[in-house]
Amino acid sequence: MPESYTQVPPNSTGNKMRTRSRVIGADTVHEQGVFTAALPTYWVLADAVALAASKHHLSIMNEAGSGKVIALKKLFQINLAVTSVTGIALRFDFKAITAHSGGTVLTPSLCDSTNPALPAQITCRTAAASVTEGGILWPYTTQNDEVSAANTAVANFLSQGLNWLPEGGEMQEKRLRDGEGVTMKQITTSTVGSFGWLLCFTVDDA
């Protein structure tokens, strides 16, 4: 929709009120409202992560010098076991970190192809070999039994649609500034099955 403006008095040479305009009949009508635009949004997938105790399934780091702040929006765990396995209850810890290296570097996807490329200081990894851990932010329990075609393992279907990150209209998301990051670390010993992890985040100027 075309955009225009209405001059705002008394500063008739400076401030302007933004409007959207459309033609109705013979008139060009200016419509005013509160328009919110989403920040550049990205998601990163760690696919088919094999389970192992103390493994960092997915980590993201905003290293010094990025000039950006990351807001973590959504985190989904996807159970990829589609054949029969014997699973157990699992604990994961979502932890703060200050550095990570090694493992496999993951390339986030742009939700809009016109979004700017992420600065080199923002990195995502799976199975990072070296992680400088901080404190635990929260624990999470799940299990690694298979997804059932008979729909008997309902928890496995629900988990992939549930956001693991606290969220709400009157609270801040977890934000990562220069030198800050997070990791999803497996605590319980098990090598059965595999998980996918999908992290959605926005980026803004610091």
Residue frames as qw, qx, qy, qz and C-alpha x, y, z in Angstrom:
[[0.000, 0.889, 0.457, 0.000, 0.00, 0.00, 0.00],
 [0.372, 0.608, -0.060, 0.699, 1.37, 3.49, -0.84],
 [0.493, -0.563, -0.406, 0.524, 2.64, 5.57, 2.04],
 [0.167, 0.736, 0.115, 0.646, 2.47, 9.32, 2.53],
 [0.378, -0.222, -0.523, 0.731, 2.56, 11.83, 5.39],
 [0.133, -0.880, -0.375, -0.257, 0.59, 14.61, 7.03],
 [0.293, 0.486, -0.316, 0.760, 2.44, 17.70, 8.21],
 [0.535, -0.569, -0.567, 0.260, 2.39, 18.03, 12.00],
 [0.002, 0.798, -0.072, 0.599, 2.02, 21.57, 13.38],
 [0.131, 0.957, 0.015, -0.259, 3.50, 23.67, 14.86],
 [0.392, -0.517, 0.585, 0.487, 6.80, 22.39, 13.47],
 [0.720, 0.596, 0.224, -0.275, 5.64, 22.76, 9.89],
 [0.430, 0.761, -0.471, -0.116, 9.14, 22.50, 8.45],
 [0.019, -0.484, 0.862, -0.147, 10.26, 19.33, 10.22],
 [0.351, -0.010, 0.895, -0.274, 8.16, 16.63, 11.87],
 [0.527, 0.090, -0.497, -0.684, 5.82, 14.58, 9.72],
 [0.660, -0.064, 0.608, -0.437, 3.13, 12.09, 10.68],
 [0.023, 0.185, -0.897, -0.401, 3.37, 8.89, 8.70],
 [0.695, 0.246, 0.328, -0.591, 0.21, 7.61, 7.01],
 [0.339, 0.067, 0.858, 0.381, -0.87, 5.04, 4.47],
 [0.373, 0.405, -0.036, -0.834, -2.86, 6.27, 1.53],
 [0.286, 0.219, 0.889, 0.281, -5.41, 4.71, -0.78],
 [0.237, -0.013, -0.311, -0.920, -7.92, 5.99, -3.29],
 [0.166, 0.421, 0.852, -0.262, -11.58, 5.69, -2.29],
 [0.326, 0.832, 0.440, -0.090, -13.87, 7.03, -4.97],
 [0.421, 0.814, 0.018, 0.400, -12.52, 10.40, -6.03],
 [0.328, -0.885, 0.261, -0.203, -10.52, 10.93, -2.84],
 [0.616, 0.306, -0.622, 0.373, -7.05, 9.94, -1.70],
 [0.672, -0.685, -0.079, -0.268, -7.62, 8.95, 1.91],
 [0.260, 0.530, -0.675, 0.442, -4.81, 9.06, 4.48],
 [0.836, -0.428, -0.305, -0.159, -5.08, 6.33, 7.11],
 [0.017, 0.657, -0.596, 0.462, -3.22, 6.59, 10.38],
 [0.919, -0.330, -0.149, -0.155, -2.43, 3.72, 12.71],
 [0.418, -0.683, 0.599, 0.016, 0.29, 1.98, 14.63],
 [0.870, 0.404, -0.267, -0.089, 2.25, -0.18, 12.23],
 [0.589, -0.608, 0.529, 0.060, 4.74, -2.64, 13.66],
 [0.705, 0.554, -0.432, -0.097, 7.43, -4.17, 11.50],
 [0.944, -0.299, 0.051, 0.128, 9.23, -7.33, 12.53],
 [0.210, -0.787, 0.528, 0.241, 12.96, -7.11, 13.08],
 [0.542, 0.471, -0.664, -0.209, 15.17, -9.13, 10.73],
 [0.818, -0.268, 0.393, -0.325, 14.42, -12.73, 11.68],
 [0.389, 0.474, -0.782, -0.111, 16.51, -15.86, 11.24],
 [0.893, -0.294, 0.223, -0.258, 16.22, -19.50, 12.14],
 [0.192, 0.569, -0.799, -0.022, 18.90, -22.12, 12.49],
 [0.949, -0.081, -0.065, -0.299, 18.41, -25.89, 12.34],
 [0.132, -0.487, 0.862, -0.059, 20.61, -28.50, 13.98],
 [0.841, 0.126, -0.220, -0.478, 19.36, -31.59, 12.17],
 [0.947, 0.026, -0.320, 0.004, 19.70, -35.23, 13.24],
 [0.042, -0.701, 0.584, -0.406, 21.85, -34.56, 16.29],
 [0.734, -0.061, -0.671, 0.082, 23.00, -37.89, 17.75],
 [0.590, -0.760, 0.003, -0.272, 22.51, -38.16, 21.49],
 [0.709, 0.133, -0.481, 0.499, 25.46, -38.31, 23.89],
 [0.517, -0.746, -0.314, 0.277, 26.01, -37.25, 27.48],
 [0.368, -0.647, 0.058, 0.665, 27.47, -33.75, 27.94],
 [0.415, 0.284, 0.538, 0.677, 26.93, -32.99, 24.26],
 [0.115, 0.492, 0.118, -0.855, 26.11, -29.45, 23.18],
 [0.496, 0.476, 0.716, 0.123, 23.27, -30.07, 20.75],
 [0.295, 0.757, 0.308, 0.495, 22.91, -26.44, 19.64],
 [0.417, -0.586, -0.188, 0.669, 24.79, -23.32, 20.69],
 [0.321, 0.814, 0.235, 0.422, 24.72, -19.72, 19.52],
 [0.555, -0.445, -0.123, 0.692, 27.28, -17.04, 20.31],
 [0.223, 0.944, 0.140, 0.201, 27.32, -13.27, 19.83],
 [0.744, -0.127, -0.095, 0.649, 31.02, -12.55, 19.92],
 [0.214, -0.729, -0.083, 0.645, 32.53, -9.16, 20.70],
 [0.124, -0.343, 0.434, 0.824, 32.41, -6.64, 17.89],
 [0.225, 0.428, 0.828, 0.285, 29.17, -7.70, 16.22],
 [0.102, -0.001, -0.029, -0.994, 27.43, -4.43, 17.00],
 [0.550, -0.249, -0.535, -0.591, 24.20, -6.42, 17.30],
 [0.391, -0.166, 0.707, -0.566, 21.91, -7.77, 19.99],
 [0.354, -0.066, -0.866, -0.345, 20.18, -11.13, 19.50],
 [0.577, -0.132, 0.378, -0.712, 16.69, -11.80, 20.86],
 [0.036, 0.026, -0.994, -0.101, 15.87, -15.50, 21.20],
 [0.547, -0.036, -0.096, -0.831, 12.25, -16.06, 20.17],
 [0.927, -0.024, 0.030, -0.373, 11.52, -19.77, 19.78],
 [0.027, 0.468, -0.883, -0.019, 13.29, -23.07, 20.37],
 [0.893, 0.035, -0.001, -0.449, 11.78, -26.38, 19.29],
 [0.289, -0.372, 0.881, 0.033, 12.99, -29.92, 19.96],
 [0.783, 0.286, -0.234, -0.500, 12.05, -32.44, 17.25],
 [0.650, -0.268, 0.710, -0.035, 12.31, -36.16, 17.97],
 [0.485, 0.531, -0.506, -0.477, 13.57, -37.83, 14.78],
 [0.204, -0.168, 0.963, -0.049, 13.39, -41.46, 15.94],
 [0.681, 0.188, -0.143, -0.693, 10.93, -43.06, 13.51],
 [0.716, 0.085, -0.687, -0.084, 11.96, -46.67, 14.07],
 [0.786, -0.567, -0.215, -0.123, 11.57, -48.68, 17.25],
 [0.371, 0.447, -0.566, 0.585, 14.08, -47.81, 19.99],
 [0.599, -0.567, -0.529, 0.200, 14.17, -48.14, 23.75],
 [0.133, 0.674, -0.106, 0.719, 14.25, -44.62, 25.06],
 [0.483, -0.398, -0.580, 0.521, 14.69, -43.21, 28.55],
 [0.126, -0.961, -0.240, 0.060, 13.92, -39.99, 30.37],
 [0.625, 0.281, -0.014, 0.729, 16.45, -37.27, 29.52],
 [0.232, -0.868, -0.190, 0.397, 17.57, -34.06, 31.17],
 [0.523, 0.515, 0.115, 0.670, 18.91, -31.09, 29.22],
 [0.319, -0.681, -0.227, 0.618, 20.33, -27.87, 30.64],
 [0.364, 0.814, 0.207, 0.402, 19.94, -24.56, 28.82],
 [0.632, -0.528, -0.085, 0.561, 23.06, -22.69, 29.83],
 [0.149, 0.971, -0.127, -0.139, 24.78, -19.36, 29.32],
 [0.850, 0.016, 0.155, 0.504, 28.15, -19.47, 27.55],
 [0.070, -0.893, 0.145, 0.421, 30.90, -17.01, 26.74],
 [0.163, 0.595, -0.667, -0.418, 32.66, -18.93, 23.95],
 [0.875, 0.102, 0.462, -0.104, 32.31, -21.99, 21.72],
 [0.233, 0.646, -0.610, -0.396, 34.42, -23.59, 19.01],
 [0.094, -0.168, 0.972, 0.134, 34.74, -26.79, 17.02],
 [0.490, 0.395, 0.709, -0.319, 31.90, -29.07, 16.10],
 [0.338, 0.420, 0.649, 0.537, 29.85, -28.22, 13.01],
 [0.045, 0.257, 0.060, -0.964, 29.12, -24.62, 12.05],
 [0.263, 0.590, 0.764, -0.001, 25.46, -24.04, 11.19],
 [0.087, 0.085, 0.273, 0.954, 24.29, -21.40, 8.73],
 [0.255, 0.468, 0.592, -0.605, 21.06, -19.64, 9.80],
 [0.241, 0.491, 0.681, 0.487, 18.32, -19.15, 7.21],
 [0.072, 0.063, 0.048, -0.994, 16.95, -15.69, 6.43],
 [0.291, 0.498, 0.759, -0.300, 13.18, -15.49, 6.95],
 [0.424, 0.865, 0.154, -0.217, 13.14, -12.72, 4.33],
 [0.814, 0.246, 0.168, 0.499, 15.64, -12.85, 1.48],
 [0.229, 0.805, -0.023, 0.546, 16.21, -9.10, 1.86],
 [0.655, -0.752, 0.017, 0.071, 17.37, -9.44, 5.47],
 [0.172, 0.831, -0.524, 0.074, 21.00, -8.43, 5.96],
 [0.794, 0.139, -0.559, 0.194, 23.61, -11.14, 6.30],
 [0.698, -0.708, -0.084, 0.066, 24.59, -11.84, 9.88],
 [0.059, 0.860, -0.496, 0.106, 27.94, -10.46, 11.01],
 [0.666, 0.298, -0.673, 0.124, 30.76, -12.98, 11.28],
 [0.042, -0.333, 0.697, -0.634, 30.73, -12.63, 15.07],
 [0.740, -0.050, 0.304, -0.597, 27.31, -14.33, 15.32],
 [0.323, 0.310, -0.876, -0.180, 27.96, -18.06, 15.12],
 [0.846, -0.148, 0.190, -0.475, 25.85, -21.19, 15.58],
 [0.235, 0.416, -0.878, -0.029, 27.23, -24.68, 16.12],
 [0.918, -0.227, -0.041, -0.323, 26.17, -28.21, 16.86],
 [0.951, -0.143, -0.094, 0.256, 28.38, -30.60, 18.83],
 [0.127, 0.891, -0.325, 0.289, 30.77, -27.79, 19.73],
 [0.811, 0.059, -0.482, 0.326, 33.97, -29.38, 21.03],
 [0.398, -0.091, -0.422, 0.809, 34.96, -26.55, 23.35],
 [0.238, -0.751, -0.388, -0.479, 32.39, -24.48, 25.23],
 [0.190, 0.132, -0.516, 0.825, 33.04, -22.00, 28.02],
 [0.357, -0.581, -0.698, -0.219, 29.95, -22.54, 30.14],
 [0.146, -0.370, 0.310, -0.863, 28.32, -20.10, 32.50],
 [0.352, 0.011, 0.719, -0.600, 25.39, -20.69, 34.80],
 [0.076, 0.352, 0.908, 0.214, 22.35, -22.80, 34.07],
 [0.274, -0.103, -0.112, -0.950, 19.35, -20.80, 32.89],
 [0.760, -0.082, 0.285, -0.578, 16.87, -23.65, 33.23],
 [0.248, -0.156, 0.948, 0.126, 16.68, -27.46, 32.96],
 [0.694, 0.207, -0.169, -0.669, 14.34, -29.36, 30.68],
 [0.443, -0.132, 0.885, -0.055, 13.26, -32.99, 30.73],
 [0.697, 0.359, -0.263, -0.563, 12.09, -35.03, 27.76],
 [0.751, -0.153, 0.642, 0.009, 12.58, -38.59, 26.43],
 [0.160, 0.529, -0.633, -0.543, 13.95, -40.28, 23.35],
 [0.564, 0.224, 0.792, -0.065, 11.46, -43.03, 22.61],
 [0.207, 0.119, 0.657, 0.715, 10.41, -43.27, 18.98],
 [0.435, 0.197, -0.008, -0.878, 7.62, -41.36, 17.29],
 [0.384, 0.158, 0.905, -0.091, 4.74, -43.80, 16.91],
 [0.155, -0.094, -0.621, -0.763, 2.71, -44.15, 13.72],
 [0.325, -0.508, -0.793, -0.088, -0.17, -45.27, 15.93],
 [0.140, -0.671, 0.008, -0.728, -0.04, -41.90, 17.73],
 [0.760, -0.511, -0.395, 0.075, 0.59, -43.59, 21.06],
 [0.588, -0.233, -0.176, 0.754, 3.63, -41.43, 21.86],
 [0.085, 0.912, 0.364, 0.166, 1.77, -38.15, 22.02],
 [0.417, -0.809, 0.072, 0.408, 4.55, -36.34, 23.89],
 [0.546, -0.136, 0.482, 0.671, 6.88, -36.75, 20.91],
 [0.248, 0.624, 0.535, 0.513, 4.42, -35.03, 18.61],
 [0.219, -0.937, -0.272, 0.016, 3.69, -32.23, 21.07],
 [0.588, -0.554, 0.104, 0.580, 7.33, -31.43, 21.77],
 [0.458, 0.139, 0.422, 0.770, 8.01, -30.25, 18.23],
 [0.006, -0.709, -0.419, -0.567, 5.28, -27.63, 18.53],
 [0.506, -0.818, -0.244, 0.122, 6.12, -26.35, 22.02],
 [0.292, 0.796, -0.268, 0.457, 8.45, -23.41, 22.49],
 [0.758, -0.240, -0.434, 0.423, 11.13, -24.24, 25.06],
 [0.293, 0.186, -0.195, 0.918, 11.86, -20.55, 25.67],
 [0.050, -0.607, -0.593, 0.527, 9.86, -18.53, 28.22],
 [0.102, 0.276, 0.406, 0.865, 7.71, -15.99, 26.40],
 [0.063, -0.698, -0.647, 0.300, 4.98, -13.46, 27.09],
 [0.237, 0.800, 0.319, 0.450, 3.58, -10.13, 25.98],
 [0.256, -0.937, 0.066, -0.228, 4.89, -8.27, 29.03],
 [0.737, -0.534, 0.317, 0.268, 8.39, -9.71, 29.35],
 [0.216, 0.756, -0.539, -0.301, 11.69, -9.46, 27.55],
 [0.961, 0.205, -0.186, 0.015, 13.04, -12.38, 25.59],
 [0.755, -0.438, 0.233, 0.429, 16.43, -13.79, 26.45],
 [0.426, 0.899, -0.103, 0.017, 18.87, -11.41, 24.74],
 [0.848, -0.142, 0.126, 0.495, 22.48, -11.96, 23.80],
 [0.108, 0.978, -0.148, -0.101, 24.81, -8.98, 23.71],
 [0.478, 0.679, -0.538, 0.147, 28.50, -8.87, 22.84],
 [0.100, 0.422, -0.829, 0.354, 30.31, -11.78, 24.46],
 [0.573, -0.041, 0.596, -0.561, 27.13, -13.67, 25.34],
 [0.481, 0.142, -0.735, -0.457, 25.70, -16.95, 24.12],
 [0.743, -0.180, 0.420, -0.489, 23.64, -19.99, 25.10],
 [0.280, 0.267, -0.896, -0.218, 23.82, -23.74, 24.62],
 [0.868, -0.168, 0.014, -0.467, 21.45, -26.69, 24.90],
 [0.122, 0.490, -0.852, 0.142, 23.48, -29.35, 26.71],
 [0.840, -0.173, -0.448, -0.252, 22.46, -32.99, 27.17],
 [0.335, -0.609, 0.584, -0.419, 22.99, -34.15, 30.76],
 [0.861, -0.117, 0.424, -0.254, 21.61, -37.70, 30.86],
 [0.159, -0.396, 0.835, 0.347, 23.69, -40.52, 29.37],
 [0.719, 0.381, 0.558, -0.161, 21.98, -41.99, 26.31],
 [0.094, -0.373, 0.606, 0.696, 22.99, -42.58, 22.69],
 [0.318, 0.399, 0.855, 0.096, 19.61, -43.77, 21.42],
 [0.266, 0.824, 0.500, 0.012, 17.85, -41.85, 18.66],
 [0.374, 0.076, 0.121, 0.916, 18.45, -38.34, 17.39],
 [0.039, 0.784, 0.453, -0.423, 16.90, -34.90, 17.78],
 [0.334, 0.532, 0.259, 0.734, 16.45, -31.91, 15.55],
 [0.252, -0.614, -0.366, 0.653, 16.59, -28.42, 17.08],
 [0.255, 0.646, 0.381, 0.610, 15.09, -25.29, 15.53],
 [0.314, -0.537, -0.300, 0.723, 16.03, -21.90, 17.00],
 [0.230, 0.766, 0.387, 0.459, 14.33, -18.71, 15.82],
 [0.427, -0.550, -0.200, 0.689, 15.84, -15.32, 16.66],
 [0.289, 0.919, 0.193, 0.187, 15.84, -11.66, 15.68],
 [0.629, -0.097, -0.034, 0.771, 18.76, -9.27, 15.38],
 [0.032, 0.969, 0.217, 0.114, 18.84, -5.53, 16.07],
 [0.384, 0.625, -0.316, 0.601, 21.52, -2.87, 16.42],
 [0.588, -0.326, -0.561, 0.482, 23.07, -2.89, 19.88]]
